[in-house]
């Protein structure tokens, strides 16, 4: 038992010390079959672009907004119900993109020769997780306090949930895969997009969250 706990502490510390990676168009690497399939499609489109077809490849980060129920909606629901915790200090960066800002990018790309043959990351500035959570709490008009759990303890619980899931065949509320997703620190750079098209978000993530939560309320979703 002691050896297992020490191993969990070591793994947790490694998760908490993740490199502050910044991803741009030159250093992104697909990490899933889905990502690899998208990269293959990009390569095919790039070939068409070399043959004179007007092609622009956009790589948006996680999109959210009205009329869309995705990861931000799940996060808002968990916070609203008091079922969300932060592992560590919450300074790991997250990358979301408000759908209205992405629509502006789509409009800007249309018929703009500067974008042809380009691969562009479409993203807003990254926010630390605790900043994002604070914005959601403000939009919810909630004074709820979000508990912080030490990294090593979170990893221990996640490993235990994985074991319980294998033994019972049931899905647990936490897993090591989900734990890594909640603690990883990666920022996506939109510098090339800004330089090529001279465009920046009109709304931004924080205003987008406020608008989106208002829409959730109006639709009775929270």
Order of alpha helices (4+ residues) and beta strands (2+ residues): alpha-beta-alpha-beta-beta-alpha-beta-beta-beta-alpha-beta-beta-alpha-beta-alpha-alpha-beta-alpha-alpha
